[in-house]
C-alpha cells in the first residue's frame, strides 16, 4: 500500500491533519489547492505540488478530498480541469468532505461514466484532534471491494471504518450522526436552563452527573 500514489485536495484544518498523518507514515503525496501558498508545509515535507486537479488525478492511484461543501466537490471533480477529465478506471476517489447524499450518488455516477474511477464517500467524525491522533471514525458509502483496497490507507488516521451501504450512505450516516449530536446538545441546554431557573449552579450539574451516574441522577428528578 505504501507504493500507492496518493493525491490530496483540501488541506484545511482537518484535511491537513490527515495529510500530515499520511506523510508521517511514509506516503508520498501529490497535492493541489487554489492557493499554493497555503500548501508550503506539505510541499516542504516532500509533497509534489501540481497545477490542477486534472494533473493530480493523472498522477495518482487514489485521490482524497476534504473540501468545504457540495459545490466545491463538484467543481474539483467534474469542473474544467477536474479529476474526471484525466483519472483512470483503476483509481479511487475517497471523499472525506461532508456533502449531500443525493449529490454524492450523482457525482459517483458521473465520475464513473466519464472515466471509470470508483467513488467512496467517507465523511468522518472526530475532528482535527481525532485526525492528529489517528482516531477518526469513518462512515463509508460505496463498494466493499473498493473500500477494502484503501483500508490500509485509512488505518493511518482512523480507528474505525464502517461500510454503511452504497454511494451516499456514508454521507447520510454523517448527517444522522450530526442530528443526534445536535439533539443531545439541545436537550442538555434545556435541562441546564431548567436547573438554573430553580437557583441551581448549572455549571456543576455535569460534575454531579459524573459523580453519581446519569441513571441515578434521572431517578432523583
N, C-alpha and C positions, 0 to 999 in steps of 0.2 A: 504493500500500500504506500510505502514511502516513495515509490517510483511514480506515483500518480501526479500528474501535473495539475496543480490547483490554481484556479483563478478566484479572486475575491473582489467584489464590488460592494461598497457600503461600509467604509472603515470609520464609522462613527464610534460612539462610546461602546456599544455592545459589539458591533462587528469588529472594531479594533481590538477588543479584548479576546475575541475568538481567534482573530488572525495572529495575535501575539502568541497564543497557546500553540497554534499550528507551527509557527516558526520555531518556538522553543522545543517542539517535538522533532525538529529536523526537516520539516517540509519546506520546499522552495515555493514561494508564492509568486503569481503573476497578478498585478493589481491595476485597477483603473478607478479614477474618480474625476468629478467635474472640476475640482480644484486640486491640481497636482501638488500644490504647496502643502496641503494637509496630509500628504502621504509620505513625507520625508522620513518619518520614523521607521516605517516598514521598508522603504527603499534602502535606507542606510543599513538596515539589518539584513539586506540581501534580496529583497523582493524585486522583481522585474516590473518596472512601470511601463504600461502600454498606452497607446494613444486613443483607443476606443474600445467599447465592449466587443465589437466585432473582431478586432485584433486579438483581444484577450481570449475570446471563445475559440478562435482558430488555433491557439497555442495550448489549450488545456483539455484535460480529461474530465474534470469536474469543476463547475463554476458555482461558487457560493454567493448568494445575495443577502444583504441585510440593509435594505433601503427603507425610506420613510413611509411609503404608502403605495396604494394600488396603482396610481398614475405613474409613480417612479418605476415600479416594476415593469409596467407595460412599455415605457419608453426605453428602458435598458434592454429589454428582451426583444421587443417587436418593432421598435422605432428605427429611424435611419441609423445606420452603423450599429445596429443592435446585435445581440447574441445570435438570434435566429438566422442572420444572414451568412454566418460562417461556421456554426457549430456542426459537428459530425454526429452521425446516428449512434455511435457507440459511447457518447458522452452523457453526463448527468448534470442537470441544473438543480441545485439544492437551495431552496428559498427559505431563509430564516426571517424574512420580513413578516409582518402581521398585516394581512390584506383580506379582502372579501372572499369567502369560499367560492362563490359563483364565478368571480373574476379569475380565480385560480384555475378552475376547471376549464374555462375558455382559453386562458393563456396556455395551459398544458396541451390542449388540443391543437392550438395554432402553432405552437413551437414544434410539436411532433410532425405536423403536416408540412411545415416549412423545411425541416432538416433532419427529423428523426430523433432529435435529442429527447431524453427522458426527463420528466419533471417530478420532483419531490417537494411538496410543501412541508416545511418543517419549522413552524414557529416554536419559540422556546419560552420557558418560564424559569425565573431565577435571576434575571437582570445581570448587570455588569459584574457584580460581585460573584454571582454564580459562574459566570464565564471565566473570570480570573482564577477561580478555584477549581475549575473543571467539573462543576456540579450542576450544570444546566439540565433541565428536563425537556426533552424534545417530543413534540406531538406531530407525528408524520402522517402524510397522506400520499398515496401512490401505490406503486407496485412493490410487493415484498422482495422480489429478487433484486430490484434496483436498490432498495434500501439496504439489503444485505451487502451490496457492493461497497457502500460508503460507511457502514457501521464502524469499521476500524478508524476512519477519519473522525467521525462523531465522538468516538471514545476519548479523544484528546481533550474535549471540553464539556462533555456531558456525563452525567451519572446514570441516566435512564433514557432510553429511546423506545417509543411505543408506536407501532403502526396502528392507526385508528380507523383506516378504511382507504377508499380510493381518493383520487385527486379532490382536494378541498376539505377532506375530513380532518386533516391536521389544523387547518385554519378554523373550522367550525368548533373543534375541541378547544382551541385557544380562546375563542370568543365566549364559549360556555364557561371556561375557567375564569375569565375576567368578570363575567356576570355573577358567578358565585362569590368571588372575592369582593366585588362591589356590594353585593347584598349583605355579606357579613360585616363590612365596614359600616354600612347604613344602620344595621341592627345595633352594632356596638355604640355608634354615635347616639342613637335614640335612647339606649339603656343608660349611658353615662349622663345624658341630659336629664333623664327621669330622676336619676340618683341625685344630681346636682340640685334639682328643684326641691328636694327634701333636705337640703343642707349637707348632703354627703360630700366629703372631699373626693370628688370624682376621680382625680388622678391616682388615688390609692386603690380604686376598685380592681384594676388588673393585678396589683400586688396581692390583694386579699384572695382573688380567684386562684392565683398561683399557689398560695399557701394551703388552701383547703380543698381545692379541686373545683372545677366548674360545676360538676353534678351536685355537689354538696351545696354550693352557693345557690344554685337554682332551686333546690328543695327548701331553702330558707326564705325565699321570696313569697 
